[in-house]
Amino acid sequence: MPQNPKIKELDDLAALVQKLKAEGKKVVHCHGVFDLLHIGHIRYFEQARKMGDVLAVTITRDEHVNKGPGRPVFAQDLRAEAIAALSVVDYVAVNRWPTAVETIKLLRPDFYVKGPDYKEVSKDVTGGIVAEREAVKSVGGEIRFTEDVTFSSSSLLNRFFAGWSPEVEKFIAGFCQRHSPDEVLEWLERAAALRPLVVGEAIIDEYVFCQAIGKSSKDPVLAVLQGHVETYAGGTLAIANHLSGLCEEVQLVTQLGGAERREDFVRSALRPNVRPVFLTKSSSPTIHKRRLVDQYTGNKLFEIYVMDDRQTGSDDMALLSEALQKAFKEADLTMVADYGHGMLSPQLIELLCESAPFLCVNVQTNAGNRGFNSISKYRRADYVCLNAGEVEMETRRRNENIKPSVEEMSKRVKCARFTVTRGKQGICHYDTDQGTTEIPALASRVADRVGAGDAVLAVTSLLVKLGAPWDIVGFLGNLAGAQLVAELGNRKPLDRVALSKHVTAIMK
């Protein structure tokens, strides 16, 4: 099917706009996602077109649509085709950048037009309208706003295309009756002022994409052809990155290896507002987990751990203890991610239990610790976040109601607040004063579960420290987990803007 001639490459549209302006035409520019074309968009375009002689519409590229996993529902080519079919629109192009700022500077329109909901700058969680206003001014244009009633693509998509289970639909409906988007977002804004400290093992996650080429001729071994390699910050490096997108400043105390240190990569992988203290685990490599992935299906074939999981030696432990005591003085809360690979000795755990401000703990069971890593190592905590398998391992109860197990654990560890992540079953919170609160899973697509628990720990720890209602803690924690499982590993850390837009998209 031939492409509609109204659809242009962005540079071609820029040249055309300048030609039209030279002819004395007034060019109007509209920009947005337009994921589901509806009557609100049509009225918006009609009002905008009346402000000038030519209407050019640019749309956000698929990879820059920031409304949560599963969005956009319609790919950029389809969105462009739908808009080009409207007689009121003269030209359509797909943007190259995450925002319209560079596009405005390229097109240099006479008028840049937004809907009435953008008049109040304070309600724009991205801050983009301010930058767009400045961009329009810099090219001699004018920003204007339409006046008609607004409709929401997200609301319509949530209603007719979300594909939620009845359980999730019921929860979201009830949640929206109890809380407004502004109330939920206010908790994220308050979290920005907190000063978190992250403690635990640094991990380098490597994904080696391979193509299966057959069985070895001599051994029962699958032979693969290596393709490209992607490397991400994992472990506490990932948690610090998640927090840096939510808080102004983050401290990190961790160990790198005395051998195969890879400090240059680690530093480059951390966001600028993370303040790391890199200590050394002597005679050990920096922990490196390599995963071989079938590039066609995305399935992981097997993992290789590069590490020395012996306990931290006394000299290294003394330096860790000194660094922690210094870091405690500047922290509002401490998040401990214990992956069971030797960094956190009994002496250091006792120091954390005794002195850490608002202690939040995750003790992880993984292939590298073979069930020897247990939350019972910690005699107390202010908040604990585990997955259901880790709770089962601790209580020795499998496939049972999780609530009695969590109540038992709260007595063992002396912790009043627990979160248990349960995959597709969602999250269960337990508070000794308020009992249990269950939140269904909100993930629409699962590409990789690695790192999801770290994201949930990061978000929920901040909110529990602030005293947020448990249903808001669970809602935001589940959204954070949903964003992580939709990506490979820790490819894309959390940030407040993306999480805020995900909130507003679901609650419309």
VOGU-3710 file (C-alpha; in Angstrom, 3 decimals, decimal comma):
1> mpqnpkikel> 0,000/0,000/0,000  1,571/3,354/-1,017  2,338/5,808/1,788  0,129/8,872/2,130  2,010/11,786/0,461  1,256/13,939/3,497  3,711/11,843/5,539  7,186/13,359/5,268  10,665/12,738/6,629  11,377/15,344/9,286
11> ddlaalvqkl> 14,148/17,121/7,340  11,973/17,225/4,217  9,137/18,721/6,267  11,493/21,366/7,673  12,504/22,436/4,149  8,864/22,505/3,052  7,831/24,613/6,053  10,506/27,207/5,293  9,339/27,365/1,665  5,733/27,892/2,774
21> kaegkkvvhc> 6,759/30,607/5,225  8,721/32,349/2,464  5,494/32,407/0,471  3,795/34,238/3,345  1,947/31,236/4,795  1,473/30,919/8,568  2,541/27,454/9,720  0,979/25,813/12,776  2,752/22,921/14,538  1,132/20,316/16,822
31> hgvfdllhig> 3,054/17,514/18,546  2,099/14,476/20,633  1,811/10,706/20,900  -1,751/10,357/19,521  -1,782/6,661/20,413  -5,511/6,311/19,840  -6,973/8,924/17,497  -10,253/10,241/18,924  -12,670/13,168/18,763  -10,563/15,215/21,177
41> hiryfeqark> -7,598/15,050/18,797  -9,777/15,975/15,820  -11,162/19,058/17,586  -7,638/19,978/18,715  -6,360/19,796/15,126  -9,350/21,734/13,794  -8,839/24,582/16,269  -5,105/24,651/15,634  -5,577/24,747/11,849  -7,771/27,870/12,155
51> mgdvlavtit> -4,802/29,723/13,676  -2,809/29,605/10,435  -2,660/28,439/6,832  -0,845/25,100/7,145  -1,005/22,450/9,898  2,033/20,210/10,445  1,781/17,428/13,032  4,750/15,548/14,471  4,400/12,385/16,552  6,560/10,827/19,218
61> rdehvnkgpg> 8,651/7,851/18,129  7,700/4,481/19,627  10,846/4,208/21,755  10,237/7,640/23,308  6,609/7,068/24,334  6,832/7,282/28,107  3,486/5,948/29,320  4,517/2,595/30,760  5,055/-0,903/29,330  2,824/-1,853/26,406
71> rpvfaqdlra> 2,579/1,686/25,085  2,209/2,815/22,445  -0,522/0,402/21,463  -0,262/1,584/17,853  3,166/1,818/16,171  4,419/5,145/14,869  3,743/4,318/11,191  0,108/3,513/11,977  -0,294/6,628/14,111  1,164/8,781/11,325
81> eaiaalsvvd> -1,105/7,148/8,746  -4,219/7,751/10,869  -3,430/11,447/11,340  -2,536/11,921/7,673  -5,989/10,616/6,748  -7,578/13,701/8,339  -8,356/16,451/5,824  -7,602/19,148/8,408  -3,948/18,016/8,653  -1,576/19,071/5,886
91> yvavnrwpta> 1,626/17,226/6,816  2,787/14,559/9,291  6,278/13,498/10,383  7,751/11,200/13,023  9,975/12,998/15,515  13,608/11,945/16,063  14,000/13,159/19,648  12,302/12,346/22,969  10,693/15,826/23,160  9,466/18,430/20,678
101> vetikllrpd> 12,156/20,983/21,578  14,627/20,134/18,792  11,761/19,634/16,346  10,433/23,126/17,038  13,902/24,547/16,416  14,125/22,584/13,164  10,664/23,443/11,809  10,541/27,046/13,129  6,703/27,266/13,083  4,773/30,498/13,454
111> fyvkgpdyke> 2,520/28,909/16,075  3,082/25,911/18,331  -0,276/24,729/19,662  -1,028/22,585/22,738  -4,280/21,500/24,383  -5,814/23,366/27,362  -4,490/20,830/29,873  -0,962/22,193/29,251  -1,809/25,752/30,314  -0,993/24,962/33,934
121> vskdvtggiv> 2,746/24,386/33,852  2,765/22,868/37,351  0,703/19,900/36,139  3,256/18,886/33,491  5,322/16,220/35,295  7,955/16,204/32,532  8,626/19,931/32,620  8,579/19,718/28,826  6,110/22,545/28,202  8,526/25,080/29,709
131> aereavksvg> 11,340/23,934/27,406  8,956/23,920/24,421  7,783/27,441/25,222  11,405/28,634/25,245  12,131/26,804/21,981  9,157/28,473/20,245  10,246/31,872/21,518  13,829/31,273/20,321  12,647/30,796/16,699  10,349/33,816/16,756
141> geirftedvt> 7,148/31,805/17,089  4,271/31,897/19,543  2,795/29,175/21,755  -0,994/28,983/21,842  -3,559/26,736/23,526  -6,852/25,334/22,276  -9,977/25,757/24,380  -12,185/22,732/23,656  -12,936/19,921/26,094  -10,127/17,372/26,357
151> fssssllnrf> -10,335/13,620/25,970  -7,716/11,080/26,957  -6,199/8,378/24,761  -4,922/6,680/27,905  -8,413/6,612/29,421  -9,892/5,072/26,288  -7,040/2,584/25,949  -7,349/1,599/29,609  -11,072/1,081/29,148  -11,086/-0,854/25,878
161> fagwspevek> -7,555/-2,101/25,122  -5,723/-2,665/28,423  -6,622/-6,340/28,637  -6,541/-6,281/32,439  -7,956/-9,224/34,345  -11,221/-8,591/36,277  -9,148/-8,581/39,475  -6,847/-5,821/38,201  -9,748/-3,784/36,785  -11,520/-3,969/40,151
171> fiagfcqrhs> -8,380/-2,907/42,006  -7,655/0,047/39,690  -11,265/1,246/39,867  -11,210/1,125/43,673  -7,754/2,685/43,854  -8,856/5,608/41,666  -11,850/6,178/43,942  -9,593/6,323/47,007  -6,751/8,354/45,525  -6,247/10,987/42,840
181> pdevlewler> -3,235/10,999/40,480  -2,012/14,195/42,157  -2,056/12,505/45,585  -0,034/9,532/44,303  2,449/11,782/42,504  2,856/13,884/45,642  4,433/10,876/47,372  6,992/10,603/44,561  7,726/14,321/44,897  8,258/13,934/48,637
191> aaalrplvvg> 10,600/10,991/48,049  12,895/13,239/46,003  14,131/14,962/49,172  15,166/11,732/50,921  18,853/10,805/51,153  19,129/7,022/50,658  22,238/4,944/51,315  22,640/1,687/49,361  24,831/-1,087/50,769  25,725/-4,429/49,202
201> eaiideyvfc> 27,463/-6,215/46,366  28,157/-4,537/43,029  27,358/-6,828/40,103  28,099/-6,478/36,414  25,352/-8,067/34,303  26,341/-9,151/30,809  23,981/-10,469/28,127  25,624/-12,346/25,266  23,173/-12,743/22,379  23,659/-15,963/20,457
211> qaigksskdp> 22,240/-17,898/17,542  21,887/-21,669/17,940  23,733/-23,418/15,118  23,326/-27,047/16,170  24,664/-29,847/18,342  28,346/-30,420/18,619  29,367/-33,397/16,434  31,268/-35,118/19,270  29,485/-34,117/22,460  25,838/-33,585/23,519
221> vlavlqghve> 26,414/-29,835/23,621  24,413/-27,053/21,984  26,692/-24,938/19,791  25,880/-21,238/19,419  27,243/-18,403/17,326  27,953/-15,303/19,421  26,332/-12,044/18,342  26,335/-8,703/20,123  26,939/-8,191/23,843  25,127/-5,804/26,210
231> tyaggtlaia> 26,509/-4,954/29,656  24,553/-3,281/32,471  25,055/-2,136/36,035  23,547/-4,780/38,318  23,162/-5,497/42,020  23,491/-2,403/44,205  24,732/-0,435/41,192  21,287/-0,892/39,627  19,487/-0,002/42,871  21,539/3,184/43,203
241> nhlsglceev> 20,663/4,084/39,603  16,948/3,491/40,253  17,078/5,716/43,322  19,030/8,421/41,499  16,067/8,812/39,161  13,779/9,359/42,163  15,990/11,235/44,665  18,304/14,215/44,377  21,336/12,431/45,795  22,202/8,790/46,533
251> qlvtqlggae> 25,079/7,274/48,506  26,480/3,847/47,600  28,895/1,758/49,660  30,029/-1,361/47,832  32,990/-3,581/47,032  34,782/-4,089/43,748  37,322/-6,812/43,143  41,019/-6,551/43,853  41,417/-8,368/40,534  39,371/-7,853/37,355
261> rredfvrsal> 38,130/-4,690/39,028  36,430/-2,984/36,031  36,052/0,269/37,936  36,006/2,384/34,765  32,911/0,566/33,517  31,213/0,734/36,904  31,791/4,478/37,230  30,553/5,119/33,702  27,416/3,025/34,335  26,358/4,996/37,417
271> rpnvrpvflt> 24,198/8,092/37,073  25,845/11,425/37,965  23,985/11,980/41,249  25,193/8,683/42,759  28,043/9,222/45,237  29,888/5,890/45,355  32,395/4,626/47,880  34,239/1,780/46,164  36,051/-0,503/48,579  38,000/-3,631/47,685
281> ksssptihkr> 37,467/-7,320/48,242  41,052/-8,508/48,079  42,063/-11,367/45,762  38,559/-11,421/44,263  37,109/-10,255/40,946  34,271/-7,773/40,736  31,168/-9,977/40,586  30,251/-10,585/36,956  27,205/-12,565/35,835  27,183/-13,504/32,175
291> rlvdqytgnk> 23,975/-14,755/30,563  23,832/-16,382/27,139  20,583/-15,420/25,421  18,977/-16,799/22,275  18,677/-13,682/20,126  15,581/-14,984/18,325  13,377/-15,939/21,293  15,040/-13,893/24,044  15,257/-17,035/26,195  18,290/-17,339/28,477
301> lfeiyvmddr> 20,286/-20,503/27,723  22,567/-20,532/30,764  24,525/-18,310/33,166  28,175/-18,016/34,112  29,125/-16,504/37,487  32,558/-14,906/37,846  33,118/-14,304/41,567  34,784/-15,398/44,794  32,049/-15,767/47,378  34,311/-16,247/50,379
311> qtgsddmall> 33,548/-13,903/53,248  35,180/-10,456/53,340  38,552/-10,576/55,128  39,199/-8,727/58,382  41,239/-5,881/56,870  38,663/-5,228/54,141  35,888/-5,552/56,694  37,442/-2,856/58,898  37,463/-0,423/55,969  33,852/-1,284/55,158
321> sealqkafke> 32,821/-0,701/58,745  34,528/2,698/58,788  32,901/3,739/55,497  29,446/2,678/56,680  29,654/4,568/59,960  30,584/7,701/58,036  27,816/7,208/55,474  25,144/6,657/58,157  25,548/10,279/59,284  24,315/11,634/55,934
331> adltmvadyg> 21,525/9,121/55,258  17,794/9,179/55,961  17,436/5,477/55,226  19,671/2,525/54,422  18,846/-0,077/51,776  20,785/-3,313/52,122  20,784/-5,653/49,140  22,421/-8,858/50,344  23,047/-11,164/47,386  24,952/-13,670/49,517
341> hgmlspqlie> 28,277/-13,377/47,705  30,500/-12,687/50,710  30,580/-8,902/51,205  28,314/-8,698/54,252  29,911/-10,552/57,158  28,129/-11,232/60,475  30,019/-8,317/62,032  28,904/-5,911/59,301  25,324/-7,170/59,522  25,373/-6,502/63,269
351> llcesapflc> 26,646/-2,974/62,603  23,777/-2,407/60,154  21,196/-3,762/62,604  22,601/-1,604/65,397  23,331/1,707/63,678  21,826/2,032/60,194  19,136/4,735/59,910  15,764/3,216/58,909  17,080/-0,166/57,811  15,478/-1,670/54,676
361> vnvqtnagnr> 16,667/-5,160/53,764  16,455/-7,577/50,868  18,246/-10,904/51,283  18,243/-12,678/47,966  18,215/-16,345/47,121  19,986/-17,044/43,824  22,014/-19,709/42,066  25,208/-18,339/43,591  24,266/-18,806/47,258  22,421/-22,140/46,971
371> gfnsiskyrr> 19,908/-21,445/49,737  22,459/-20,401/52,356  21,392/-16,741/52,295  18,553/-16,085/54,724  16,812/-13,035/56,166  17,263/-14,549/59,632  20,880/-13,311/59,515  19,395/-9,919/60,400  18,044/-9,710/63,942  16,014/-6,557/63,193
381> adyvclnage> 14,978/-4,210/60,409  12,544/-1,368/59,836  11,365/-2,799/56,516  11,979/-6,076/54,669  11,272/-6,802/50,995  11,528/-10,410/49,775  10,061/-12,596/47,071  7,730/-15,483/47,842  10,440/-18,117/47,282  12,677/-16,464/49,854
391> vemetrrrne> 9,835/-16,465/52,373  9,212/-20,158/51,683  12,881/-20,949/52,175  12,951/-19,111/55,490  9,777/-20,699/56,897  10,177/-24,106/55,182  6,595/-23,874/53,928  5,891/-24,327/50,236  2,730/-23,586/48,256  0,851/-22,308/51,289
401> nikpsveems> -0,964/-19,102/52,181  1,783/-16,478/52,418  0,144/-14,457/55,207  0,902/-16,757/58,189  4,479/-17,131/56,953  5,040/-13,380/56,844  3,520/-12,956/60,306  5,936/-15,579/61,605  8,895/-13,892/59,923  8,030/-10,505/61,411
411> krvkcarftv> 8,528/-12,047/64,849  11,789/-13,807/63,921  13,415/-10,712/62,430  11,711/-8,117/64,663  10,390/-6,110/61,760  6,937/-4,516/61,645  6,713/-4,004/57,884  7,165/-6,625/55,146  6,631/-6,706/51,403  6,493/-10,009/49,533
421> trgkqgichy> 6,671/-9,956/45,739  4,865/-12,875/44,105  5,388/-12,458/40,351  2,139/-12,599/38,419  0,232/-12,805/41,735  1,326/-9,277/42,613  2,509/-7,919/45,958  1,495/-8,695/49,537  2,301/-6,171/52,292  2,188/-7,024/55,977
431> dtdqgtteip> 2,120/-4,486/58,785  1,868/-5,642/62,402  -0,618/-2,840/63,109  -2,651/-2,906/59,864  -2,486/-6,540/58,762  -2,104/-7,520/55,096  -2,687/-5,527/51,918  -2,614/-7,272/48,543  -2,015/-5,514/45,211  -2,382/-7,411/41,904
441> alasrvadrv> 0,420/-7,448/39,326  0,302/-4,626/36,773  2,818/-5,938/34,232  1,452/-6,266/30,704  4,615/-7,705/29,161  7,471/-9,757/30,651  10,795/-9,788/28,818  13,134/-10,502/31,752  12,532/-10,747/35,499  16,141/-9,972/36,462
451> gagdavlavt> 16,313/-6,781/38,522  12,576/-6,366/39,103  12,892/-7,056/42,838  15,647/-4,442/43,124  13,351/-1,836/41,542  10,513/-2,752/43,915  12,897/-2,497/46,893  14,068/0,952/45,779  10,602/2,458/45,342  8,818/0,835/48,270
461> sllvklgapw> 11,614/1,592/50,762  11,308/5,318/50,059  7,533/5,231/50,426  7,556/3,135/53,609  10,063/5,560/55,133  7,659/8,408/54,313  4,663/6,543/55,771  2,669/6,285/52,531  -0,564/4,218/52,579  0,118/0,584/51,773
471> divgflgnla> -2,031/0,541/48,655  0,003/3,447/47,233  3,234/1,684/48,226  2,057/-1,444/46,409  0,701/0,397/43,382  3,938/2,309/42,777  6,067/-0,722/43,639  4,163/-2,841/41,119  4,497/-0,163/38,430  8,258/-0,050/39,059
481> gaqlvaelgn> 8,454/-3,828/38,741  6,330/-3,730/35,569  8,720/-1,249/33,969  11,724/-3,444/34,777  10,290/-6,764/33,567  9,353/-5,141/30,248  13,069/-4,511/29,542  16,093/-6,780/29,426  17,877/-6,765/32,778  18,722/-3,300/34,056
491> rkpldrvals> 18,846/-1,758/30,601  16,694/1,216/31,636  16,793/2,461/35,262  13,736/4,014/36,865  13,153/7,743/36,863  10,475/9,937/38,401  9,172/11,325/35,094  8,613/7,905/33,513  7,026/6,526/36,677  4,816/9,620/37,014
501> khvtaimk> 3,605/9,357/33,433  2,895/5,644/33,979  0,790/6,598/37,010  -1,244/9,184/35,137  -1,677/6,886/32,116  -3,161/4,094/34,273  -5,269/6,349/36,510  -6,979/8,258/33,651
//
